[in-house]
Amino acid sequence: MQTDNNCIVIFGASGDLTHRKLIPALYNLYKIGRLSENFSVLGVARSDLNDETFRKKMREALIHNEETTPDTLDAFCSHLYYQAVNTSDAQDYGKLVPRLDDLHDKYQTCGNTFYYMSTPPNLYGVIPECLAAHGLNTEEYGWKRIIVEKPFGYDEKTAQTLDVQIHRFFEEHQIYRIDHYLGKETVQNLLVLRFSNGWFEPLWNRNFIDYVEITGAESIGVEERGGYYDGSGAMRDMFQNHLLQVLAMVAMEPPAIINANSMRDEVAKVMHSLRPLTSEDMENNLVLGQYTAAEINGKMEKGYLEEKGVPANSRTETYIALRCEIENWRWAGVPFYVRTGKRLPARVTEIVIHFKTTPHPVFSQNAPEN
């Protein structure tokens, strides 16, 4: 199924997330025919680029994409455009009005627009207000959607404040809060494995499962994100959003139907059942660490404290491992070991379910466990 004709506006388009994740994802959708032929992507950032330099930069990010051809790549890149805007200056957003008008006319989009905020979190409240100042949030002509990446706030209070800020200018049906980690194949397959498989569901509980391991490992360091990452750390960057969502999908009860509301309700029940951490838990069940300089694949790599934008005395964690417990009927007494980190031996997203051993070992003690 194709999307409606639309324009996708990416704020922060000169940044790392855009060329590593967003544009390749759009290109993959384009290759399999999931994007309308009448679509455009307008990159927006402070960098002094134009349409041609932006296309060249994105083409370089896609050139090694699997099953790509020059013709397909050129056709996709012809849909890419760029507009330099000071994203902190409401007046500068005026440049978007004629640019979007031209794209909507050229691609017959009827005004349908996605706004994707691939920016530092401090702009999440600014961008909606600046768009609204120029009438770019209204649905008088076509639908408008605004997409917010994690981190959605620094803590509960700031998340609630941000929610209020965005709701001043966009209705709830226009706001998409996303966790791109849930789009990983491993995570997507988990729902099918659990809820379409009559073999596993009767075993998916404390009576048969001994413990669960959830790993989100990255082989890279913080790259160019040192300044942002140091204010976040592995806990906020990966653990409290990506990996807790995965934990919830492993542990949740079957939803009545697979839709956003039913899934959200079941995920929330798991979150409410997580046992709060005590000081003793911190001492016995939590491991934090930082990566140091080392030779990897014949190349000397920097340690975290040597990365650009990271204070020399930083105590921000780049690795976290935590033993979690869920206090409900299904999972009482089953530990969940959740870990994530940078500069680990391999990049892997892994969920390992360890089933209990049999009451009496019939086979060799060396036989692998389930």
Helices and strands as residue ranges (DSSP letters): E 6-11, H 16-17, I 18-22, H 23-31, E 39-45, H 51-62, H 70-77, E 80-84, G 90-95, H 96-107, E 113-117, G 121-123, H 126-133, E 144-148, H 156-167, G 172-174, E 175-177, G 180-183, H 185-195, G 201-203, E 209-217, H 226-230, H 233-234, I 235-243, H 244-251, H 260-273, H 279-285, E 286-289, E 294-296, E 299-301, G 304-306, E 319-325, E 335-341, E 348-355
